[in-house]
Amino acid sequence: MKVSVITIVYNNQDCIESCIQSVLNQSYPSIEHIIIDGGSTDGTQKKIEPYKAQLGYYISKKDNGLYDALNRGIEQATGDIIGILHSDDMYYDNDSIQKVVKAFQESKADLVYANGMYVDKEDISVVKRTYASKPYKRRYLNFGWIPLHTTIYVKRSVFDMYGLYDEGYTIASDYEISLRWFKETAIKKHFLNTWVVKMRLGGKSTTTALQKKKSSEDLVIIKKHQLLGYVTLVCKIGRKIPQYLLPKLIKIKG
């Protein structure tokens, strides 16, 4: 099974190289890394240039935002399985993709999801927030549960059948498409109970200034998918509290 890993980037010269190296260091042999750069002006392209021959696809061109870039990447993907690795992120270890593929093969699932963590931007060995998941039950969605998006891998056929990211949202379309997938009973889901990704804290939706906008879009999405309105939103926000507390109470390897 071939895996397409999509990375979108804009002005992130400090992290893009470690992201690319994380993909190149994976033990699984059949990976195409697709990078969609939004026309960076900070030197990001110079960081990518030495790796161009090892990429499955690369373009640097102005886009219409986060989800337009992701959709462009999906359209270029030729893998049987598609996953997202943002430019701030890296895999938890060199066998992360191997574990994901094995889970697909053994479970015969259409979608595999796992656990992820947020780490300090400067010291990636320091875990700031954990995002552990659990086996899926439909009722969990009403109470704000959803796996971390970068731990979700889907077969290409899922995008073909259920559509791409909704570009009408600027910051929360990953939540909308995740609900689309998890509500659909025809999509067979499998939980892989292991860490697969490390995300540097400080991404687009993790800054305080953008949390209000994200919550506003989340509420629109919650109502669209006929969940419990403000109850679901409050539960979704509240789930972050133990995620921040756990690394302070238990030593977790980053």
C-alpha positions in Angstrom: 0.0 0.0 0.0 1.3 3.4 -1.0 1.0 6.3 1.5 0.6 9.9 0.4 1.7 12.4 3.1 0.5 15.9 2.5 2.3 18.9 4.0 1.1 22.5 3.5 3.4 25.3 4.4 3.7 29.1 4.4 6.6 31.0 5.8 7.9 28.3 8.1 11.6 28.0 7.3 12.5 27.1 10.9 10.5 23.8 10.9 9.9 22.6 7.3 13.3 20.8 7.1 12.7 18.7 10.2 9.2 17.8 8.9 10.7 16.6 5.6 13.4 14.6 7.4 10.8 13.0 9.6 9.1 11.6 6.5 12.4 10.6 4.8 13.4 8.7 8.0 10.3 6.5 8.0 11.0 2.8 7.8 8.0 2.2 5.5 9.3 2.2 1.9 6.3 3.3 -0.1 5.7 6.9 0.8 5.2 10.0 -1.4 5.6 13.3 0.3 3.6 16.1 -1.2 4.4 19.7 -0.3 2.2 22.6 -1.1 3.8 25.9 -0.4 1.6 29.0 -0.5 4.3 31.2 -2.0 6.5 31.7 1.1 8.7 34.8 1.2 10.9 33.9 4.2 13.3 31.4 2.7 11.1 28.3 3.1 11.7 27.4 -0.5 15.4 27.4 0.0 15.0 24.9 2.8 12.9 22.6 0.6 15.1 22.9 -2.6 17.7 20.2 -1.6 14.9 17.7 -1.0 13.0 18.2 -4.3 14.2 15.0 -5.9 13.0 13.0 -2.9 9.5 14.5 -2.9 6.5 13.0 -4.7 5.2 16.5 -5.6 6.1 20.0 -4.8 4.7 23.4 -5.8 5.2 26.9 -4.5 2.3 29.1 -5.5 -0.2 31.5 -3.8 -3.3 29.7 -2.7 -6.7 30.6 -1.2 -5.9 29.4 2.3 -5.3 26.3 4.4 -8.0 24.1 3.0 -7.5 25.1 -0.6 -3.8 24.0 -0.2 -4.8 20.7 1.4 -7.3 20.0 -1.4 -4.6 20.7 -4.0 -2.4 18.2 -2.2 -5.1 15.5 -2.2 -5.7 16.1 -5.9 -2.1 15.3 -6.6 -1.9 12.3 -4.3 -1.5 8.9 -5.9 -1.4 6.8 -2.7 -3.8 4.2 -1.5 -3.8 5.9 2.0 -3.7 9.7 2.6 -2.5 11.5 5.8 -1.6 15.0 6.8 1.6 16.2 8.4 1.8 19.9 8.9 5.0 21.8 8.5 5.4 22.3 12.3 5.0 18.5 12.9 7.0 15.3 12.8 6.4 11.6 13.3 6.7 10.2 16.8 9.2 7.6 15.7 10.6 6.2 12.5 8.0 3.4 12.4 4.9 5.5 12.7 3.8 5.0 9.1 4.7 1.3 9.2 2.3 0.9 12.2 -0.5 2.8 10.4 -0.2 0.6 7.3 -0.1 -2.6 9.4 -3.3 -1.4 11.1 -5.0 -0.9 7.7 -3.9 -4.3 6.5 -5.0 -6.2 9.7 -8.2 -4.4 10.3 -9.4 -4.0 6.7 -10.5 -0.5 7.8 -11.2 2.5 5.6 -9.9 4.9 8.2 -7.3 4.5 10.9 -6.7 7.0 13.8 -4.2 7.1 16.6 -2.8 9.2 19.4 -0.8 12.4 19.1 0.9 15.0 21.3 1.9 18.6 21.3 5.5 19.5 22.2 7.4 22.6 23.0 8.3 24.6 19.9 11.9 24.9 20.8 12.5 21.6 22.7 10.5 18.8 21.1 11.4 16.4 23.9 9.1 18.4 26.3 5.5 17.3 26.0 3.0 20.1 26.6 -0.3 18.4 25.8 -1.4 14.9 25.0 -4.2 14.0 22.6 -5.0 10.4 23.3 -8.0 8.8 21.6 -10.1 5.6 22.1 -12.2 3.1 20.2 -15.1 4.9 18.4 -18.7 5.1 19.6 -21.1 7.3 17.8 -22.4 9.0 21.0 -18.9 10.4 21.7 -19.4 13.0 19.0 -22.2 14.7 20.9 -19.7 15.4 23.7 -17.0 17.0 21.7 -14.9 13.9 21.1 -12.9 13.7 17.9 -9.4 12.3 17.2 -6.5 14.6 16.5 -6.7 15.3 12.8 -3.1 14.6 12.0 -3.5 11.1 13.5 -6.3 10.2 11.0 -5.4 8.3 7.9 -8.0 7.4 5.2 -8.1 5.5 2.1 -8.1 7.6 -1.1 -11.5 6.2 -1.8 -12.9 8.0 1.2 -12.1 11.4 -0.3 -13.4 10.2 -3.7 -16.7 9.2 -2.2 -17.3 11.8 0.6 -15.6 14.9 -0.8 -12.7 17.2 0.1 -12.2 19.8 2.7 -15.0 22.5 2.8 -13.2 25.7 1.9 -16.0 27.7 3.4 -14.3 27.4 6.7 -11.0 29.2 7.4 -9.8 27.3 10.5 -12.1 24.4 11.4 -12.7 22.4 8.2 -10.6 19.6 9.6 -13.3 19.2 12.3 -16.1 19.2 9.7 -14.5 16.6 7.5 -13.7 14.4 10.6 -17.4 14.6 11.6 -18.4 13.7 8.1 -16.2 10.6 8.3 -17.0 9.5 11.8 -20.8 9.9 11.4 -20.7 7.8 8.2 -21.5 4.2 9.2 -20.3 2.9 5.8 -16.7 4.0 6.7 -15.0 1.2 8.7 -12.9 2.8 11.4 -10.0 1.4 13.5 -8.2 2.8 16.5 -4.5 2.3 16.6 -3.5 2.8 20.3 0.0 4.3 19.8 1.6 7.7 19.4 2.1 8.6 15.8 2.7 12.4 15.6 4.3 15.2 17.5 3.0 18.7 16.8 4.8 21.9 17.9 2.6 23.9 20.1 1.7 27.2 18.3 -0.1 26.2 15.1 -2.8 28.1 13.3 -5.6 27.2 15.7 -3.6 26.9 18.9 -3.0 30.6 19.4 -5.3 32.4 21.9 -6.2 35.1 19.3 -7.7 32.5 17.0 -9.5 30.3 19.5 -12.6 32.5 19.5 -12.9 32.3 15.7 -12.3 28.5 15.8 -15.1 28.1 18.4 -17.4 30.1 16.2 -16.8 27.9 13.2 -17.0 24.8 15.4 -20.4 25.8 16.6 -21.6 26.2 13.0 -20.2 22.8 12.1 -21.8 21.2 15.2 -25.2 22.5 14.2 -24.7 21.4 10.6 -24.1 17.9 11.8 -27.0 18.0 14.2 -25.1 17.4 17.4 -25.9 19.1 20.8 -25.1 22.7 20.0 -23.4 24.6 22.9 -23.3 21.4 24.9 -21.0 19.8 22.3 -18.9 22.9 22.0 -18.4 23.3 25.7 -17.4 19.6 26.0 -15.0 19.9 23.1 -13.3 22.9 24.7 -13.3 21.3 28.1 -11.5 18.2 26.8 -8.4 20.3 26.5 -8.0 20.7 30.3 -6.9 17.1 31.1 -4.8 17.1 27.9 -2.7 19.9 29.4 -2.7 18.5 32.9 -1.6 14.9 32.1 2.0 15.8 31.0 2.4 17.7 34.3 1.3 14.6 36.3 2.9 11.8 34.4 6.2 11.7 32.6 5.5 11.2 28.9 8.3 10.6 26.4 8.4 13.2 23.7 
